[in-house]
Amino acid sequence: MAGRADVFPMGVILLDRILAHYDLDDLRVSPYELRHGLALRLLASAPASPS
């Protein structure tokens, strides 16, 4: 995206420091938005309705 290239390196540095702080070697990245994930979680926890 235009105008965001200058903040990308700092984002990578922050991510690296956060992972190091929590002693993590990897993370999971989703191509979906937060709302999509919350909707999927809500659907998964909902009781099944009888057919």
N, CA, C and O atoms as a printed pandas DataFrame, in Angstrom:
     atom_number atom_name residue_name chain_id  residue_number  x_coord  y_coord  z_coord
0              1         N          MET        A               1    0.829   -1.175    0.000
1              2        CA          MET        A               1    0.000    0.000    0.000
2              3         C          MET        A               1    0.879    1.246    0.000
3              4         O          MET        A               1    1.921    1.308    0.653
4              5         N          ALA        A               2    0.433    2.193   -0.729
5              6        CA          ALA        A               2    1.182    3.441   -0.829
6              7         C          ALA        A               2    1.259    4.123    0.539
7              8         O          ALA        A               2    0.275    4.165    1.277
8              9         N          GLY        A               3    2.416    4.646    0.860
9             10        CA          GLY        A               3    2.587    5.370    2.103
10            11         C          GLY        A               3    2.865    4.514    3.326
11            12         O          GLY        A               3    3.013    5.044    4.427
12            13         N          ARG        A               4    2.938    3.208    3.153
13            14        CA          ARG        A               4    3.175    2.352    4.306
14            15         C          ARG        A               4    4.554    1.702    4.281
15            16         O          ARG        A               4    4.958    1.063    5.252
16            17         N          ALA        A               5    5.263    1.859    3.196
17            18        CA          ALA        A               5    6.576    1.225    3.072
18            19         C          ALA        A               5    7.543    1.716    4.135
19            20         O          ALA        A               5    8.433    0.970    4.544
20            21         N          ASP        A               6    7.392    2.943    4.587
21            22        CA          ASP        A               6    8.336    3.470    5.567
22            23         C          ASP        A               6    8.098    2.918    6.972
23            24         O          ASP        A               6    9.003    2.985    7.804
24            25         N          VAL        A               7    6.914    2.374    7.268
25            26        CA          VAL        A               7    6.647    1.819    8.602
26            27         C          VAL        A               7    6.866    0.309    8.663
27            28         O          VAL        A               7    6.897   -0.265    9.751
28            29         N          PHE        A               8    7.018   -0.334    7.519
29            30        CA          PHE        A               8    7.184   -1.785    7.482
30            31         C          PHE        A               8    8.414   -2.261    8.257
31            32         O          PHE        A               8    8.293   -3.184    9.063
32            33         N          PRO        A               9    9.588   -1.671    8.047
33            34        CA          PRO        A               9   10.766   -2.153    8.800
34            35         C          PRO        A               9   10.573   -2.063   10.314
35            36         O          PRO        A               9   10.978   -2.976   11.034
36            37         N          MET        A              10    9.972   -0.999   10.807
37            38        CA          MET        A              10    9.746   -0.865   12.242
38            39         C          MET        A              10    8.759   -1.930   12.727
39            40         O          MET        A              10    8.912   -2.456   13.829
40            41         N          GLY        A              11    7.764   -2.246   11.926
41            42        CA          GLY        A              11    6.825   -3.305   12.291
42            43         C          GLY        A              11    7.511   -4.652   12.414
43            44         O          GLY        A              11    7.203   -5.429   13.317
44            45         N          VAL        A              12    8.438   -4.931   11.512
45            46        CA          VAL        A              12    9.183   -6.188   11.560
46            47         C          VAL        A              12   10.075   -6.235   12.796
47            48         O          VAL        A              12   10.193   -7.277   13.441
48            49         N          ILE        A              13   10.697   -5.117   13.124
49            50        CA          ILE        A              13   11.548   -5.058   14.324
50            51         C          ILE        A              13   10.701   -5.272   15.576
51            52         O          ILE        A              13   11.090   -6.030   16.464
52            53         N          LEU        A              14    9.551   -4.612   15.653
53            54        CA          LEU        A              14    8.665   -4.792   16.808
54            55         C          LEU        A              14    8.206   -6.235   16.936
55            56         O          LEU        A              14    8.206   -6.795   18.033
56            57         N          LEU        A              15    7.817   -6.834   15.829
57            58        CA          LEU        A              15    7.385   -8.231   15.856
58            59         C          LEU        A              15    8.518   -9.131   16.336
59            60         O          LEU        A              15    8.292  -10.036   17.139
60            61         N          ASP        A              16    9.715   -8.894   15.858
61            62        CA          ASP        A              16   10.869   -9.680   16.286
62            63         C          ASP        A              16   11.096   -9.554   17.789
63            64         O          ASP        A              16   11.348  -10.553   18.462
64            65         N          ARG        A              17   11.011   -8.348   18.316
65            66        CA          ARG        A              17   11.232   -8.134   19.753
66            67         C          ARG        A              17   10.118   -8.763   20.596
67            68         O          ARG        A              17   10.384   -9.288   21.677
68            69         N          ILE        A              18    8.891   -8.713   20.117
69            70        CA          ILE        A              18    7.773   -9.332   20.843
70            71         C          ILE        A              18    7.954  -10.843   20.883
71            72         O          ILE        A              18    7.781  -11.465   21.932
72            73         N          LEU        A              19    8.300  -11.433   19.747
73            74        CA          LEU        A              19    8.527  -12.881   19.711
74            75         C          LEU        A              19    9.684  -13.265   20.625
75            76         O          LEU        A              19    9.609  -14.278   21.321
76            77         N          ALA        A              20   10.753  -12.470   20.633
77            78        CA          ALA        A              20   11.898  -12.756   21.493
78            79         C          ALA        A              20   11.505  -12.628   22.965
79            80         O          ALA        A              20   11.929  -13.435   23.792
80            81         N          HIS        A              21   10.712  -11.636   23.289
81            82        CA          HIS        A              21   10.291  -11.426   24.676
82            83         C          HIS        A              21    9.513  -12.627   25.211
83            84         O          HIS        A              21    9.696  -13.033   26.359
84            85         N          TYR        A              22    8.653  -13.184   24.381
85            86        CA          TYR        A              22    7.843  -14.333   24.794
86            87         C          TYR        A              22    8.491  -15.674   24.446
87            88         O          TYR        A              22    7.861  -16.725   24.570
88            89         N          ASP        A              23    9.753  -15.631   24.010
89            90        CA          ASP        A              23   10.523  -16.824   23.663
90            91         C          ASP        A              23    9.792  -17.697   22.644
91            92         O          ASP        A              23    9.700  -18.915   22.799
92            93         N          LEU        A              24    9.280  -17.053   21.611
93            94        CA          LEU        A              24    8.572  -17.756   20.547
94            95         C          LEU        A              24    9.430  -17.753   19.288
95            96         O          LEU        A              24   10.113  -16.776   18.981
96            97         N          ASP        A              25    9.375  -18.872   18.568
97            98        CA          ASP        A              25   10.140  -18.983   17.334
98            99         C          ASP        A              25    9.299  -18.746   16.085
99           100         O          ASP        A              25    9.834  -18.471   15.011
100          101         N          ASP        A              26    7.988  -18.853   16.229
101          102        CA          ASP        A              26    7.129  -18.686   15.065
102          103         C          ASP        A              26    5.776  -18.134   15.495
103          104         O          ASP        A              26    5.469  -18.059   16.684
104          105         N          LEU        A              27    4.983  -17.755   14.516
105          106        CA          LEU        A              27    3.638  -17.302   14.781
106          107         C          LEU        A              27    2.750  -17.721   13.625
107          108         O          LEU        A              27    3.220  -18.010   12.525
108          109         N          ARG        A              28    1.480  -17.747   13.897
109          110        CA          ARG        A              28    0.512  -18.135   12.874
110          111         C          ARG        A              28   -0.116  -16.871   12.290
111          112         O          ARG        A              28   -0.575  -16.000   13.029
112          113         N          VAL        A              29   -0.131  -16.781   10.986
113          114        CA          VAL        A              29   -0.698  -15.627   10.294
114          115         C          VAL        A              29   -1.917  -16.088    9.529
115          116         O          VAL        A              29   -1.892  -17.114    8.850
116          117         N          SER        A              30   -2.983  -15.321    9.646
117          118        CA          SER        A              30   -4.221  -15.659    8.954
118          119         C          SER        A              30   -4.504  -14.623    7.870
119          120         O          SER        A              30   -4.296  -13.429    8.083
120          121         N          PRO        A              31   -4.969  -15.068    6.726
121          122        CA          PRO        A              31   -5.328  -14.109    5.680
122          123         C          PRO        A              31   -6.681  -13.461    5.947
123          124         O          PRO        A              31   -7.114  -12.599    5.183
124          125         N          TYR        A              32   -7.349  -13.864    7.017
125          126        CA          TYR        A              32   -8.673  -13.349    7.330
126          127         C          TYR        A              32   -8.591  -12.218    8.337
127          128         O          TYR        A              32   -7.597  -12.071    9.047
128          129         N          GLU        A              33   -9.631  -11.432    8.388
129          130        CA          GLU        A              33   -9.695  -10.331    9.335
130          131         C          GLU        A              33  -10.133  -10.828   10.706
131          132         O          GLU        A              33  -10.609  -11.954   10.855
132          133         N          LEU        A              34   -9.965   -9.978   11.690
133          134        CA          LEU        A              34  -10.334  -10.304   13.062
134          135         C          LEU        A              34  -11.813  -10.660   13.163
135          136         O          LEU        A              34  -12.170  -11.632   13.829
136          137         N          ARG        A              35  -12.668   -9.889   12.515
137          138        CA          ARG        A              35  -14.107  -10.168   12.584
138          139         C          ARG        A              35  -14.435  -11.545   12.028
139          140         O          ARG        A              35  -15.298  -12.242   12.562
140          141         N          HIS        A              36  -13.755  -11.939   10.962
141          142        CA          HIS        A              36  -13.993  -13.249   10.364
142          143         C          HIS        A              36  -13.639  -14.340   11.361
143          144         O          HIS        A              36  -14.385  -15.307   11.519
144          145         N          GLY        A              37  -12.505  -14.189   12.031
145          146        CA          GLY        A              37  -12.089  -15.175   13.025
146          147         C          GLY        A              37  -13.041  -15.231   14.202
147          148         O          GLY        A              37  -13.346  -16.315   14.700
148          149         N          LEU        A              38  -13.513  -14.082   14.654
149          150        CA          LEU        A              38  -14.465  -14.058   15.764
150          151         C          LEU        A              38  -15.787  -14.719   15.368
151          152         O          LEU        A              38  -16.395  -15.425   16.173
152          153         N          ALA        A              39  -16.231  -14.491   14.130
153          154        CA          ALA        A              39  -17.463  -15.122   13.657
154          155         C          ALA        A              39  -17.292  -16.640   13.592
155          156         O          ALA        A              39  -18.198  -17.383   13.967
156          157         N          LEU        A              40  -16.139  -17.098   13.120
157          158        CA          LEU        A              40  -15.898  -18.538   13.067
158          159         C          LEU        A              40  -15.862  -19.142   14.462
159          160         O          LEU        A              40  -16.385  -20.236   14.672
160          161         N          ARG        A              41  -15.253  -18.448   15.419
161          162        CA          ARG        A              41  -15.207  -18.938   16.795
162          163         C          ARG        A              41  -16.609  -19.015   17.380
163          164         O          ARG        A              41  -16.944  -19.982   18.065
164          165         N          LEU        A              42  -17.428  -18.009   17.117
165          166        CA          LEU        A              42  -18.803  -17.978   17.611
166          167         C          LEU        A              42  -19.602  -19.146   17.020
167          168         O          LEU        A              42  -20.335  -19.826   17.738
168          169         N          LEU        A              43  -19.459  -19.369   15.741
169          170        CA          LEU        A              43  -20.167  -20.479   15.090
170          171         C          LEU        A              43  -19.705  -21.836   15.629
171          172         O          LEU        A              43  -20.518  -22.743   15.806
172          173         N          ALA        A              44  -18.429  -21.971   15.883
173          174        CA          ALA        A              44  -17.896  -23.243   16.386
174          175         C          ALA        A              44  -18.366  -23.530   17.797
175          176         O          ALA        A              44  -18.502  -24.693   18.179
176          177         N          SER        A              45  -18.619  -22.487   18.579
177          178        CA          SER        A              45  -19.029  -22.715   19.975
178          179         C          SER        A              45  -20.548  -22.778   20.146
179          180         O          SER        A              45  -21.041  -23.113   21.224
180          181         N          ALA        A              46  -21.282  -22.458   19.089
181          182        CA          ALA        A              46  -22.742  -22.484   19.174
182          183         C          ALA        A              46  -23.235  -23.923   19.178
183          184         O          ALA        A              46  -22.712  -24.760   18.443
184          185         N          PRO        A              47  -24.253  -24.221   20.013
185          186        CA          PRO        A              47  -24.801  -25.581   20.008
186          187         C          PRO        A              47  -25.469  -25.882   18.672
187          188         O          PRO        A              47  -26.059  -25.005   18.040
188          189         N          ALA        A              48  -25.362  -27.129   18.262
189          190        CA          ALA        A              48  -25.954  -27.545   16.991
190          191         C          ALA        A              48  -27.473  -27.520   17.125
191          192         O          ALA        A              48  -28.028  -28.013   18.107
192          193         N          SER        A              49  -28.133  -26.946   16.135
193          194        CA          SER        A              49  -29.594  -26.904   16.166
194          195         C          SER        A              49  -30.147  -28.154   15.502
195          196         O          SER        A              49  -29.596  -28.620   14.504
196          197         N          PRO        A              50  -31.231  -28.703   16.042
197          198        CA          PRO        A              50  -31.821  -29.931   15.449
198          199         C          PRO        A              50  -32.392  -29.643   14.068
199          200         O          PRO        A              50  -32.936  -28.567   13.822
200          201         N          SER        A              51  -32.263  -30.595   13.189
201          202        CA          SER        A              51  -32.765  -30.434   11.823
202          203         C          SER        A              51  -34.191  -30.891   11.723
203          204         O          SER        A              51  -34.785  -30.831   10.647
